[in-house]
Amino acid sequence: QVQLVESGGGLAQAGGSLRLSCAASVRTSTLNYIGWYRQAPGKERELAARITNEDTTTYADFAKGRFAIFRDNENTVFLEMNNLYPEDTAVYYCNAFGLVTGLRDVWGQGTLVTVSS
């Protein structure tokens, strides 16, 4: 079973930056895609950014120009978040999908990002 472990969340000031990491138990190249969702209190979970095994990236409108997703050559995917807003406060979840996940979505436990004004 593929496992995902997030890290890097914490407290940031508005305008600041954070980098989230997601370590997968498999090489990211074996996944169709891996990415980040977020869920703010009282809101639905939403996609922030995703990267495929061919390095095609997808960003939510709120992430464009501020967030960057990239992966290393091994098993980790990163989400660089710049110019943070208080509205970016949420639990950020790593998500992966592929043959190795049994063609189902796999989720990490989440990491909390809090942005203060």
Summary of the structure (lengths in Angstrom):
residues: 117
radius of gyration: 13.3
end to end distance: 39.8
largest distance: 42.1
contacts: 365
relative contact order: 0.32
helix: 8%
strand: 50%
